[in-house]
Amino acid sequence: MKIVVAYSGGLDTSVLLLWLKEKYNAEIIAYCADVGQAEELDGLEEKALSTGASKCYIGDLKEEFAGDYIYPMFQANAVYEGRYLLGTSIARPCIIKGMLDVARAEGADAIAHGATGKGNDQVRFELSLNALAPDIKM
């Protein structure tokens, strides 16, 4: 089994990466989306590989994110409670799209994320995947 994991380098996704590898005896491919966070990506590939990933892709999604997601969001005046921009939430479908490109290229069986049930990110990731590729497991 081969699984592409949305990897941030934080505790949740680092534990998830190792757990999936052990639980499913799977090859784990880390995927880090660069949507403009710059210094947060420093050392991420090394950390993913040392945590147990066989490969780590860092997808440069900055232009796609700005043009296809952020710009239309501003055009729609999509603001939460009249003051909060939705940059983080609008990034999730873009990240899933990047992960799908890697999953298809690598012949992966599944995609995983480390979003907890506390927020809406879990729903955003899963609905995006179901809409774009219902054949890929989450």
C-alpha positions in Angstrom: 0.0 0.0 0.0 1.2 3.5 -0.8 -0.2 6.6 1.0 0.4 10.3 0.3 0.3 12.3 3.6 -0.3 16.0 3.8 2.7 16.8 5.9 3.4 20.1 7.8 6.3 18.8 9.9 4.2 19.4 13.1 3.6 16.8 15.8 0.2 15.6 14.4 1.4 14.9 10.9 4.8 13.5 12.0 3.0 11.0 14.3 0.5 10.2 11.6 3.2 9.5 9.1 4.9 7.0 11.3 1.6 5.5 12.6 0.3 4.9 9.0 3.6 3.3 8.0 3.5 0.9 10.9 -0.2 0.2 11.0 -0.6 -0.5 7.3 3.0 -1.6 6.5 2.7 1.2 3.8 5.1 3.2 1.8 4.5 6.8 2.9 5.0 9.8 0.7 5.0 13.2 2.4 3.4 16.1 0.5 4.1 19.7 1.6 2.2 22.4 -0.2 3.9 25.7 -0.6 1.2 28.3 -0.7 3.5 31.1 0.3 4.5 30.3 3.9 8.2 30.5 3.0 10.4 29.8 6.1 8.0 27.2 7.4 9.3 24.9 4.7 12.9 25.0 5.8 14.1 21.6 6.8 10.7 20.0 6.1 12.0 17.5 3.5 14.7 16.2 5.8 12.3 15.9 8.7 9.8 14.0 6.6 12.4 11.5 5.4 13.9 11.1 8.9 10.4 10.4 10.3 9.9 7.6 7.8 8.6 8.9 4.5 10.2 7.3 1.4 9.9 10.6 -0.5 8.8 14.1 0.1 7.3 16.4 -2.5 7.1 20.1 -1.9 4.5 21.4 -4.3 4.9 24.9 -5.5 1.2 26.0 -5.5 1.7 29.8 -4.9 0.7 30.9 -8.4 -2.3 28.5 -8.6 -3.4 29.4 -5.1 -3.2 33.1 -5.7 -4.8 33.1 -9.2 -7.4 30.3 -8.8 -8.4 30.6 -5.1 -7.3 33.8 -3.4 -8.2 36.2 -6.3 -11.7 34.7 -6.7 -12.2 34.8 -2.9 -11.5 38.5 -2.9 -13.8 39.0 -5.9 -16.6 37.3 -4.0 -15.8 39.3 -0.8 -15.6 36.0 1.0 -15.0 37.0 4.6 -16.0 35.2 7.8 -18.0 37.3 10.3 -17.2 40.4 8.3 -13.5 40.5 9.2 -11.6 37.2 8.8 -10.1 36.3 5.5 -10.5 32.7 4.5 -6.9 32.1 3.2 -6.3 29.0 5.3 -9.6 27.3 4.6 -9.5 28.1 0.9 -6.1 26.5 0.7 -7.4 23.0 1.5 -8.9 22.2 -2.0 -5.8 23.5 -3.6 -3.6 21.3 -1.4 -5.8 18.2 -2.2 -5.4 19.0 -5.9 -1.6 19.0 -5.5 -1.7 15.8 -3.5 -3.8 14.1 -6.1 -1.2 14.9 -8.8 1.4 13.2 -6.7 -0.9 10.3 -5.7 -1.7 9.6 -9.4 2.0 9.9 -10.5 3.1 7.6 -7.6 0.2 5.1 -8.0 -0.9 5.7 -4.4 -3.9 3.9 -2.9 -4.9 6.6 -0.4 -4.4 10.2 0.8 -4.2 11.1 4.5 -4.1 14.3 6.5 -3.5 15.2 10.1 -6.5 17.6 10.6 -8.3 16.8 13.8 -12.1 16.8 14.2 -11.9 20.0 16.3 -11.9 22.3 13.3 -13.4 22.3 9.8 -10.1 21.4 8.0 -11.0 17.7 8.2 -14.3 18.4 6.4 -12.6 20.6 3.8 -9.9 18.0 3.0 -12.4 15.1 2.7 -15.1 17.0 0.7 -12.4 18.3 -1.7 -11.1 14.8 -2.2 -14.5 13.3 -2.7 -15.4 15.9 -5.3 -12.1 15.7 -7.2 -11.3 11.9 -6.9 -13.9 9.7 -5.3 -11.8 6.7 -6.4 -9.0 7.6 -4.0 -9.4 6.6 -0.3 -9.0 9.0 2.6 
